[in-house]
């Protein structure tokens, strides 16, 4: 089944868990060109300090997409990289999908 409204394609990357200090920490691509949506109007933002801003949003993808906490989700339209904070599978009314909380950090601390 396809989500009723998808607004972008996504790449999902994962950093290996239980990393030893000398291991390669390069994220591996879990999936490419996944259809989904990242909420814009429901997201919130806050100024952390200096020129740094933290934004939060929600990700909506098909239920069979493998998304986990700490994954990196790249919006292929804007090239923004979001970090996954939480994940929840939804199964209501036959419209199964996955919802995830995202965080985007922009700027830097001056």
N, C-alpha and C positions, 0 to 999 in steps of 0.2 A: 504494500500500500504506500502511496505517496502522501506526504504531508500536504494539506490543502494550500498552504502558502509558504513557498520557499523564496528567499530573496537573494541568495548568494550561493556560491560553492565554497567548500571548506577543505582544508588540509589539517589532519590531526597528527601531531607528533608526540612521542613519549620518551622520557628519560628513563633509563633502566633503574629499577628500584634496588636498594641495598648496594649502593655503589661503593667500591673500595677506593681509597684516595688516589690510586694509580690507574684506575680503570678509565677507559674512554667514556666521557660523559656526553658524547654527541647524541642528540635526540634522533630516534629512528622514526620514519614515517609509518604511521599505522594505516592511514587511508588517505586517498587523494580524491578530489572532485566530488565530495559528498554534498548533496543538496541539503540546505538547511536555512535557518533564519537566526539572526542575532538581533534581539530586541533593541530598538533605539529609544523609543519614547518611554519605556519602562525602566531604563537604566538610570542610575543615580551617579553623581560625581561629587568629589570633595577635594579641596585644596589641602595637600598634606604639609607642604612647606616649600619655601622658595618657589620654583617654577614647576614643581611636581604636582600632578593631578592623578587621582585614582578614580577610574570609572568602573561601575559594575553593570552587568547586563545579563540577559538569559539567552541560552542557546536552545534551539529546537531542531532536532534531527530525528530520523527514523529510529525505531526501537532496536533494529539490528546493528546500528552503528556502535562500535566499541569506543566508548568515551569513559575515561577514568579521572579521578581526582589527580591533580598536578599535571595533566596533559596540557599541551599547548595547541590551541585552535587558531589557525590562520585563516582569516577572511580573505579569500582569493581576489575579491573585488577591490578592497582597500589596502590589502597587505598588512592589516593590523594583527598583532599577535596577542591573544587572550589566554589567560591561565584559568584552568578549570578549578573551581572551589568546592563544588558539590555536584552530585549526579542523582537523578531520580527517574525511574522508568514509570510511564503512565500507560494505563490500559483501558481508559474509559470509552464506552460507546463504540468499540471496535476501531478507534482511531489511535492505536498504540503508537507512542513516540517516547523519546527521551528528552528530558529537560535538564539543563545544567546551568549552574551559576558561574559567571565569568568575571574576571578582573583584568583591567587594562591599566597599566601605569604609563603615563605620558610625562615627558619632561624630565627634569633632574633637580636635585636639591642644590641650591646655591649656597 
